[in-house]
Amino acid sequence: MLSYTLKRLLTLLPTLIAASILVFLFVHLIPGDPAAVLLGDTATPQEIAALTREMGLDKPLWQQYTLWLSEVAKGNLGQSIFFKAPVTSIIADGAQTSILLATMTIFWIIIFGIPIGVLSATRQGSWVDQLTSGLAMFFASVPTFWLGLYLILIFAVGLGWFPSSGFPSIFDEGGISNLRYLLLPSLTLAAPNAALIIRLVRASMLDISREDHVRTARAKGLHPTKVAIKHVFRNALITVVAAFGFTFAALVSEAVVTETVFSLPGIGRLVVQSILRRDYPVIQGVILVIVVLYLFINLLVDLAYAMLDPRVSLK
């Protein structure tokens, strides 16, 4: 396992370099001049040119990339053009919200998606199966911004049970109770992803239930519950674990919209604001961090897949 993990980590290096090149080029293809955005409409061409030189944006792209990559290798993601502060500290400020939001979302996906998927598979063709399948299809197709706005309208504005926006840190006054600010956003993010997990668990369990080893277990007279859990669900879990890598990617993309709807000070909202401000260092830093995190999550998924399925050889 250790040698396999080390080999996988080494293969991530060229992927990270390729990703850094794409991120850098993508950011610099965004229309607009950061110097002009910072100085405003009243700035003269001379002032814009002077600020461009000061920020090093007048250098060739390859030189800018080389300088940026050398600093990234040292753990320095650069200096924000807008905030005049290190990018790492700016990302850290929004990381608490995004990490807690993602954790709560994964929690809802697991406690709703997996049990309901198992229930739907074991009650195939019943009204329970039809109801859960219909609800899963509905939530999988609903846009997150629409669902978020309706949750705000019903539970924040109408009933007044939860806050509609913002998120004070759990280290501020209120402490852990401040997590109530993330309840509606996490449910908004969890709904479409849990729906996909429900469908995946159901389909995987029905597929595996038709295999020979399951028929053999039933023929031996094992209790249906034991067959469903030990022989069917355990094997179906392999597919579900592998799908969590894609679920993470979906959370990253959908969090941008959700954090905007609920005015959360997270990484997704930071990206949107940085694009509007043409804050190249922040955009590059955030996207690179997300890429690294995504690759790390996929590595964990691969390792978990290998541990769940003894037939997978770790070489």
N, C-alpha and C positions, 0 to 999 in steps of 0.2 A: 504493500500500500504506500509506503514512504517513497520508494523509488518511482512509482507511478505518479505520485503527487509532484515530486521534483521535476519529472519529465514534462508534466503538463504545465508547470509554472514556467519552464524554459520555453515552451512553445508559445506562451503568451507574449513573450518579448517582441517578436516580429509583428504580432497582431497589434500590440500597443503602439509600436512605431508607425505602422500603416494608419492606425486610427488617429494618431496625433497629426499626421500629414493631412488627412482628410478634414479633421476638425479645423486646423489652421487655415486651409484653403477655403473651406466653407464659410468661415467667419469673415474672411477678408473679401469674399464675394458679395457680402451684404451691401446693398446700395447705401450711400451716405458717407459723410466725412465726420469722424468723431470730433475733430477740432471745431468744425463748424457747428455741430450740435451743442458742444460745451459752451462756445462763445456766444451763440445766439445769432439772430438775424442782423443785429447791428454791427457785427464784427467786420473789419476790413480784410481784404485778401492778404495784406501783409501780416496782420495778427494771426490769421488762420495758418499761414505758411510757417510763421515762427513757432506756433504751438505744435504743428505737425512735426517740425524738426525736433522740438523738445521731447516729444513722445516717441521719437524714433520711427515714425510711420513713413518717413521719406526714403528710408532704405529699401533696397530690393527685397522682394518677398522671401527669397531663399536665405538672405542674411537675417531677416527678422525671425524666420523659423529657427534657424540655427541658434541664435541667441536665446530664443524662448525655450527651446528644447534643452539647452545646456543648463538653464535655470531650473527647469522642471526636474531634471535629473538630480538636482541638489535639494529638491523639495520646495522650491520657490515657484509659485504659479504666477508671479508678477504683481504689479501694482495696478489697482483699479483706476481707470481714467476719471470716472465720475466721483467715487468716494474718496480718492486719494489715500487709500488704505490697502494693506496686503490682501490679495485675493483669498488666501487661505483663511484669514480671519472673517472675511465677508461670507464665505461658504460655511464656515463653522457656525456663524450666527443663525443661518437658515437651516442648518443640518438638524438641530434638535426637533424642529417642527416636522420636517420631512421624515425623519427616522421614526418618530412617534406615530405619525400618520400612517406610514407604511406598515409598522408593527401592528397597529390596531386593525388595519385593513386585512392583513394576512390572518389575524386572529378570527375575524368575522368569516373570511373565506373558508378557513378550516372547520370552524364549528357549525357553519351552515352548509357549505358546499359538499363536504364528504358525507356526513350522516344522511342528508336529504338524497344524495346520489345513491347511497346504499339502499335506503328505503324505497326509492323509485325502482331500482333494479330487482329487489326481492318481491316487489308487488307489481311485476310487469303486467300491463294490460288492465289493471284495476283503476278505479277512479282516482286513487292516490297517485298512481303513476301518471295519469293523464293531467291531473291538476299540477303536480310538480314540474312536469315537462312543459306544460303551457306557460307557467310562471317563469321558468328558466328561459324559455324562448323570448318572453316579453322583456325581461330584465337584460338579456344579452343584447337586445336590439335598441334599448332606450339610450339616448345620448346622456352622458354623465352631467352635462350642464343643465339639461331639462330636469333630470331627477333631483339634482342638487337644489335647484330653484323651488321645486315643489316641496321638498323636505323643509326648506327654510319657511315657505309659506304656511305649511301645516303645523310643524312642531316648534318653530321659533316665533313666527308672527301670530299664528292662530292660537295655539295652545300655550305658548310662552314657556315651554319646558326646557329648551336649550338655547344657547346664544346663537345668533345668526352669522357672526363673522368674528375675525380676529382670533388670536391665541396668545394669552400671557404665559410666560415660561412657567414650568412646574417648579422652578426655583424662586418664583415671585410669590407675592401674597396669594394664598389660596392653595398653593402646593399641588398635590396630586389631584385635587378636585378640579383643577384647570383642564384636566383631560376631557371634561364635558364639552369643551369648545371643539374637540376633534371628533365627537361622536357622529354628528351628521355628515361631515366630510368623509370619514372613514366608511360609513355605510354607503355613501354615494359611490365611492371607489370600489367597495366590495361587491355591490350588487351585480354588475355585469360580469365580473371575474368569478364570483361564486356560482353564477348561472352556468358559465362555461365548465367549471369543475364538476357541477352536478351532472351535466350532460356527458362529460368525459368519464366520470366514475360509473354512471349507468351503462354506457356503451361498453366500457372495458369489462365490467362484471358480467354483462350478458354474453360477451364474446368468450370469456374464459369459462363460463358455466357450461358451454357446449363442448369443451375439450374432454379428451378421454380420461385424464386423471380425476376430473370432477365426477364423471359418470361412474368411475370405479369407486370413488369415495361414497357415493350415494348407494351403489350396489352392495357395499359392505354394511350398510345399515347405519351409517353415522347420522347423528342428529342434523337436521337441515341448517340449524344455526351454526353448528361447528363447521359444516361444509362451506357455508356462505362466508364465514370469517376466516377460517384457516386456509381453505383451498381457493376460494374465489377472490375475496377482498384483498388478501395478502398479495396475490399476483397482480391484481388490478392496481394496487398502490404504486407499483413500479412505473406505470404509465403516468399516474397522477404526479408523482415526484418529478419525473422528467418534464412535465408540463409547467412546473412552477418557475422554470427559467423564463418561459414565454410570459407567464403571469407577471413576473417582475418587470419585464419590458413594457407590458401594458400599463402597469402601475406608474412607471416613469412618465409615459406619454400622457396618460389621463390625469396625472397629478397636476400638470400645468393648468389645465382647465379648472379642476376642482379647487386648487389653491386660489385661483383668480376669482371664482364665484364666491368663495367663503372669505376672501381677503386674508388668507393665511400668509404669514411671513416665512414661507418655505423656499426651497430651491427652485421649484417650478416657476413661481411668481418672480423670483430673482432673475431667471433666464429671460422671461418676457420683458421685464423692465430694462435689463441690460441690452437687449436687442434694440429696443426703442431708443436707448441712449448711445448706441454704437460703442458700448464699453467692451472692446475686444478682449482684454485680458480676463474679465469676469466670465464672458461667454465661453472662451476657450477652456478656462479652468473648470467651470461647472460641467461642461460636456465631457471633458477628459475624466473627471472624477466619476461621472455616471458610467462611462465606458469601462473604467477599471472595476467599478462595483458590479457591473453586469457580467464581466468576464469572471470575476470571483464567484458570483452566484452560480454561474454555469459550471464552474469547477466543482463547487460543493454539490450541485445536482448530479454531476457525473459520478462523484465519489459515493453519494447516497444510492444512486442507481446500482453501482457495482456491489455495494454492501447488501442491498435488498435482493439482488439476483446473483446467486452463486455461480451461475453459468457464465457470467461476464469475467473475462480474464484480465487481470491488471498487470499489463506488461509495459 
